[in-house]
Amino acid sequence: MATVSTPPIEQARSIFTDLGYAVSGDGREFVAERKWRAVRVTALTDSADAPDDGEMRCFVTWDERAPDLRRELRRANPAYEWAVIGVRESGDYEVLRAPSSAAPAV
């Protein structure tokens, strides 16, 4: 079982680096950039208030926590595009995307 008290920050950095993103920033939040896309990535261990700002956000948490976080974000309905990545200790992960109606039309 994952150490749920420690945010999966190293796993988050590894996922985005492996996907070809340039990663910058320290702590449990960083920016992942590739081509025209910049994603603010936040590693979480438990529920947190959804940030009010941003265009593209990704929340990375342990696999067992990911469905709950996705439900909380859907209820909060933030005005930005978002996704949740649930990581396992093995390094495998699953992406839980926001419903297409969650992001405002531009």
Steps between C-alpha positions, in 0.01 A plus 500: 500500500625851417627731767190717493647766730770588244393670177607308186715790372785289361254279317329810357832642377595166347168464316524844339870466419435162335223664293753754365409799714759739642438513875581806714428598858551354845277363770172323445408721204684552172442606140530248216549656155506353151452688175217747558363325810578589861337294774515583870546170681418458869577185701245434775449249777153602609215730421586860430297795385515531123709801399305790354741571218677333215433385148624143506553311825589146589468354847713194579406283794523139612282259303262424787430873547454595131125417457408706809707796381339484157153504659595799718629693200188420297285637785716813530480549121808725470525732199809332355587175326618232740594136532588268787778243480484210744844340551589161642819411686597286200522816289187422299240773479152577374374833370150606607393792283243764572173467314507712184227725638720595800718740301351828380469558127759739361 
